[in-house]
Amino acid sequence: MVKRRRSFATEFKREAASLVLNQGYSVEEASRSLEIGETAL
């Protein structure tokens, strides 16, 4: 069984980074709200 990596659109990446950099979320909070792993964020 091959595990595939998820790919994220550029806009999704910008919004995810904005949660942490501009809106005061911790990495843990942002990854939980986006339903992605902390290492993906």
N, C-alpha and C positions, 0 to 999 in steps of 0.2 A: 504494500500500500504506500503510495507516494503522497507525501504531505505537500500541499501547494502553499506558497506564500501569498498572502493577501496583498493587493496593490491598492493604493489610495490616490484619489484625484488630487491635483495640486491645490484646489480650493479647500478640500477637506484638511489637508496638511496645514494650510495657512490658518484655518479656523482653530484647529487643535493647538497649534503653537500659540495663538492669540489667547486662548484660555489661560495658559500658564504665564505668558509674558506680559499680557495687558490687563487681564481680568482677575488676577490674584489667586487662581486655582493652584493647588499643589499638583505635581505630576500624577500622584495617586488619584486625586479627585477628578482630574481631567480624563485620565484613562478609563476610570470607572464610568463616568458620564457618557463617554464615547463608545464604551463597550469594546475597548482594545486593550492589549497588554501594555504595561508600563514601558517595556523595552521597545515596543513598536512606536510609542510616542517619543 
